[in-house]
Amino acid sequence: MSDIERLDSAVARVALLGCAATRRLESAALARVAPFTLMARAGDAVARLALAVAPHAERIVVFAGPGNNGGDGFEAAARLTAFVKRALVLRVGARAIPPADAAQALARAHDAGIEVRDSAAAADVDADLVIDALLGIGAARPPEGEIADAIAHIAEQ
């Protein structure tokens, strides 16, 4: 895969894949696994990273967007509950119909007893750790509306 576009991280100096390369890798991976597998793995990875970064965090808030990245956030919240953490999901763009995998992750979060609120409740939330699951590789324009408001709220934390 020598044609992979790479972007250098100014913070960690770790090569990251660009959007086009990420889309190709994700498409190839989706073709090899059962539906929901990648979302389950992403949610698990995010939950484990959250535990590694902030092991003593008691109030974890996930901002979940309307697409599959939001589904990753719902799955991360469900996994954090399995690790005996309390997570709250603030759903941004709740009026949008989520993709199939994200809908499954939302259902799993509900089954796990995760509290899910509309993002307008963000002003009333105090968090030890915030997880941004708003936008992924599908973002094609600058954030606006509820997404922009959620990003601003996260930046204030």
C-alpha positions in Angstrom: 0.0 0.0 0.0 2.7 2.5 -0.9 0.1 4.9 -2.3 -1.3 5.6 1.2 -1.6 9.3 1.9 0.0 10.1 5.3 -0.3 13.1 7.5 2.3 13.8 10.2 1.1 14.5 13.7 2.7 17.6 15.1 2.1 16.3 18.6 3.3 12.7 18.6 5.2 12.6 15.3 3.2 9.4 14.5 2.2 9.0 10.9 -1.6 9.1 10.5 -3.6 8.0 7.5 -5.4 10.6 5.4 -9.1 10.5 4.8 -8.9 8.7 1.4 -6.5 6.0 2.7 -8.7 5.6 5.8 -11.8 5.1 3.7 -10.0 2.5 1.6 -8.8 0.6 4.6 -12.2 0.8 6.3 -14.0 -0.5 3.2 -11.6 -3.4 2.9 -12.1 -4.3 6.6 -15.9 -4.0 6.4 -15.8 -6.5 3.5 -14.0 -9.0 5.6 -16.1 -9.0 8.8 -19.6 -9.3 9.9 -21.8 -6.2 10.3 -21.2 -4.2 13.5 -17.8 -5.8 14.1 -15.7 -2.7 13.3 -18.0 -0.5 15.4 -17.8 -2.9 18.4 -14.0 -2.9 18.0 -13.9 0.9 17.8 -16.1 1.3 20.9 -14.0 -1.2 22.8 -10.8 0.6 21.8 -12.2 4.0 22.8 -13.4 2.6 26.2 -10.0 1.1 26.9 -8.2 4.3 25.9 -10.5 6.3 28.2 -9.7 3.9 31.1 -6.0 4.3 30.4 -6.0 8.0 30.1 -8.4 8.7 33.0 -8.6 5.6 35.2 -10.2 7.4 38.1 -12.8 9.4 36.1 -16.2 8.9 37.6 -18.3 11.1 35.3 -17.7 10.2 31.7 -19.7 12.1 29.0 -19.8 11.0 25.4 -20.9 13.5 22.7 -22.3 11.2 20.0 -23.0 12.5 16.5 -25.7 11.3 14.1 -23.5 9.0 12.1 -21.3 5.9 12.7 -18.8 7.9 14.7 -21.7 8.5 17.1 -22.3 4.8 17.1 -18.7 4.2 18.1 -19.5 6.6 21.1 -22.6 4.7 22.1 -20.6 1.4 22.0 -17.8 3.0 24.0 -20.3 4.1 26.6 -21.8 0.5 26.8 -18.2 -0.9 27.2 -17.4 1.6 29.9 -20.5 0.4 31.8 -19.2 -3.1 31.5 -16.0 -1.8 33.1 -18.1 -0.5 36.0 -17.9 3.2 34.9 -20.9 5.5 34.6 -21.3 7.1 31.2 -23.8 9.6 29.9 -24.3 10.1 26.2 -25.3 13.4 24.8 -26.9 12.8 21.5 -26.2 15.5 18.9 -28.4 15.5 15.8 -30.9 13.2 17.5 -33.5 13.9 14.8 -31.3 12.2 12.1 -32.0 8.5 11.4 -28.7 6.7 12.3 -27.0 4.2 10.0 -27.7 0.6 10.8 -24.6 -0.1 12.9 -25.1 3.2 14.8 -28.7 2.3 15.5 -27.5 -1.1 16.8 -25.0 0.6 19.1 -27.7 3.0 20.4 -29.9 0.0 21.2 -27.0 -1.7 23.0 -26.4 1.5 25.0 -30.1 1.6 26.0 -29.9 -2.1 26.9 -26.8 -1.4 29.1 -28.8 1.2 31.0 -26.8 4.1 29.6 -28.5 7.5 30.1 -28.9 9.2 26.7 -29.9 12.8 26.5 -30.4 15.4 23.8 -27.2 17.5 23.4 -29.1 20.6 24.6 -28.6 19.2 28.1 -24.8 19.7 27.8 -24.8 23.0 29.8 -26.0 21.0 32.9 -23.3 18.3 32.7 -20.2 18.1 34.8 -17.6 15.6 33.5 -14.3 14.2 34.6 -13.7 12.9 31.0 -15.3 13.9 27.7 -15.3 11.6 24.7 -15.8 13.3 21.3 -17.7 10.9 19.0 -19.2 13.6 16.9 -17.6 13.4 13.4 -15.6 10.9 11.6 -14.1 10.5 8.2 -17.5 11.3 6.6 -17.3 15.0 7.6 -17.2 17.0 4.4 -17.8 20.6 5.5 -17.2 22.7 8.5 -19.4 21.9 11.5 -22.5 24.0 12.0 -25.6 24.1 14.2 -25.8 21.5 17.0 -22.4 19.9 16.0 -20.6 23.3 16.2 -22.3 24.0 19.5 -21.2 20.6 20.9 -17.6 21.2 19.7 -17.6 24.6 21.4 -18.9 23.1 24.6 -16.2 20.4 24.6 -13.5 23.0 24.0 -14.7 24.8 27.1 -14.2 21.8 29.3 
